[in-house]
Amino acid sequence: MGTVVIILLNTLLLNFSFEPVAADVPAESEALKQMSEWTQIISVRAATQFLPLSLFLLHIISLSIGAIIFLRKATNGFFDHIIINTYSVGAAMVALPLLIPVWGFSGAPLTDPFINSTVPAMVVAGVVLWIYNLYFRPEGFLQWIRILSAYITGFVIYVLLSGFVSSVIAYTAFVIERISNISG
């Protein structure tokens, strides 16, 4: 429910349209330029407007994989980590409306990696690590290292998965556009 509400708020309150920049693409390759533009559009939208959906579909599983590697003795197994991370990402939904003024009033373009990646990552990481602290109750430096290692590993997996999914969606949009242009 939080995912739908945040996406609606993002869509109603902000304009996520921008002109994609196809850098380092040869002028003679129009198809490559279009593919690059679609990839940029989808990637930026996934990291901003549809961030809650991306978190819900990919971040929970990614964090659970990182947690099963570094926190395997702290719970009974992978499904416990899925439940913990579902609560954590759900709690992060409460903080996501704080990004609306950042995206809307900062003056920085949505294509700026600091605006579309770093700031949302810090907001989500703060909430998730706070939930981890409440659940796992780390008592020493080594336990904090395990928690941070689990989160960082999960976040890296999330970045890789979201990049892959964004590329697949961008390629699909590109193919549909090309087919519609060819068929008239």
GIURFEN-V5193 format. One record per residue. N is the residue number from 1. PHI is phi in degrees with one decimal (999 if undefined). OMEGA is omega in whole degrees, -180 to 180 (none if undefined). D_CENTER is the distance of its C-alpha to the mean C-alpha in Angstrom with 2 decimals. Layout:
n: [N/N]
phi: [PHI/PHI]
omega: [OMEGA/OMEGA]
d_center: [D_CENTER/D_CENTER]
This chain:
n: [1/2/3/4/5/6/7/8/9/10/11/12/13/14/15/16/17/18/19/20/21/22/23/24/25/26/27/28/29/30/31/32/33/34/35/36/37/38/39/40/41/42/43/44/45/46/47/48/49/50/51/52/53/54/55/56/57/58/59/60/61/62/63/64/65/66/67/68/69/70/71/72/73/74/75/76/77/78/79/80/81/82/83/84/85/86/87/88/89/90/91/92/93/94/95/96/97/98/99/100/101/102/103/104/105/106/107/108/109/110/111/112/113/114/115/116/117/118/119/120/121/122/123/124/125/126/127/128/129/130/131/132/133/134/135/136/137/138/139/140/141/142/143/144/145/146/147/148/149/150/151/152/153/154/155/156/157/158/159/160/161/162/163/164/165/166/167/168/169/170/171/172/173/174/175/176/177/178/179/180/181/182/183/184]
phi: [999/-62.6/-60.0/-64.6/-63.7/-67.4/-63.2/-62.8/-60.0/-57.9/-68.6/-77.3/-94.4/-127.9/-103.6/-94.2/-80.4/-156.4/-91.5/-67.4/-115.2/-92.8/-80.0/57.8/-112.0/-58.7/-62.5/-75.9/-104.4/-66.5/-64.5/-65.6/-64.9/-64.1/-63.3/-64.0/-65.5/-61.9/-62.8/-66.7/-61.2/-65.9/-63.4/-67.6/-64.1/-66.9/-88.8/-122.7/-60.1/-104.8/-56.0/-60.2/-67.0/-61.5/-63.1/-66.8/-81.9/-116.1/-70.5/-62.2/-65.7/-62.6/-63.3/-67.0/-65.9/-62.0/-69.6/-67.8/-76.6/-101.6/-121.6/-63.2/-87.5/-84.2/-136.8/-87.3/155.2/-60.8/-68.8/-62.8/-67.6/-61.8/-65.1/-59.7/-73.5/-65.4/-62.4/-63.5/-67.7/-61.8/-66.9/-67.1/-60.4/-65.7/-86.1/-63.6/-61.2/-65.0/-78.4/-58.7/-65.2/-64.3/-71.2/-85.2/-116.8/-71.8/84.8/-80.9/-68.7/-65.3/-78.2/-69.6/-59.2/-64.9/-75.8/-93.7/-129.1/-67.9/-62.8/-60.9/-63.5/-68.8/-64.0/-66.0/-62.1/-60.0/-70.0/-64.1/-67.3/-65.0/-65.3/-58.4/-60.5/-68.8/-82.3/-86.0/47.3/-65.6/-106.0/-145.3/-61.1/-63.9/-67.6/-65.4/-62.0/-63.6/-63.6/-64.8/-63.9/-63.3/-66.7/-63.3/-61.3/-61.9/-67.5/-62.9/-61.8/-60.9/-61.7/-64.7/-64.6/-67.6/-64.4/-64.0/-64.0/-61.4/-65.5/-64.4/-65.1/-63.3/-64.8/-63.1/-63.3/-62.4/-63.9/-62.5/-63.4/-65.2/-64.6/-68.3/-69.0/-70.8/-78.7/88.2]
omega: [179/178/-179/-179/-179/177/177/177/178/-176/-178/-173/-175/174/-177/179/178/178/-179/-179/179/-178/175/176/180/-177/-178/-178/-179/-179/179/178/178/179/178/179/178/180/179/179/-178/-179/-180/178/179/-178/-179/-174/-177/178/179/178/178/178/-177/-175/-172/-173/-180/179/-180/178/180/177/177/-179/-179/178/-172/-176/-174/-180/-178/-180/-180/178/-174/-177/173/178/176/180/179/-178/174/176/-178/179/175/177/178/178/180/-178/-176/176/175/180/-178/177/179/-180/-175/-171/-177/-178/178/179/179/179/178/-178/178/-177/-174/-179/-173/-178/177/179/180/179/-179/-180/179/-179/-178/179/175/177/177/179/180/-176/-173/178/-179/-177/-177/-178/-178/178/176/178/178/179/179/178/178/-179/-178/177/177/180/177/177/178/179/179/179/-179/175/178/-180/178/179/178/179/179/179/178/178/178/-180/179/178/180/179/180/177/-179/-177/175/none]
d_center: [17.75/15.47/12.66/15.39/16.81/13.80/13.13/16.91/17.10/14.59/16.57/19.92/19.66/17.93/18.63/15.64/18.16/18.80/20.94/19.20/20.87/21.85/22.91/25.21/25.98/29.73/31.30/33.10/30.01/28.95/26.96/24.91/24.35/23.22/20.84/19.37/19.07/17.38/14.79/14.13/14.14/11.71/9.18/9.65/9.73/6.47/4.96/7.94/10.11/8.25/5.25/7.65/8.27/5.12/5.50/9.08/9.48/7.80/7.11/10.70/12.32/10.87/12.06/15.21/16.00/15.86/17.92/20.43/21.15/21.76/22.58/24.50/27.64/26.09/25.60/27.30/24.68/21.38/21.53/22.10/18.84/17.07/18.90/18.22/14.44/14.61/16.60/14.36/11.22/13.90/15.23/12.03/12.29/15.55/14.24/11.68/14.80/15.59/13.12/15.31/18.19/16.25/14.94/18.31/20.88/19.86/21.39/18.92/17.62/14.08/14.33/14.83/12.26/13.22/12.46/9.20/7.66/10.28/11.12/7.97/7.69/11.39/11.45/9.41/11.35/14.49/14.45/13.63/16.24/18.60/18.48/19.02/21.92/23.41/23.25/24.20/26.50/26.59/30.15/30.14/28.53/27.99/26.10/23.74/23.26/22.44/19.87/18.20/18.51/16.96/13.89/13.63/14.31/11.70/9.02/10.66/10.76/7.05/6.88/9.97/9.23/6.39/8.95/11.67/10.70/10.18/13.51/15.20/14.49/15.62/18.63/19.51/19.51/21.58/23.99/24.51/25.23/27.64/29.39/29.90/31.28/33.57/34.85/35.53]
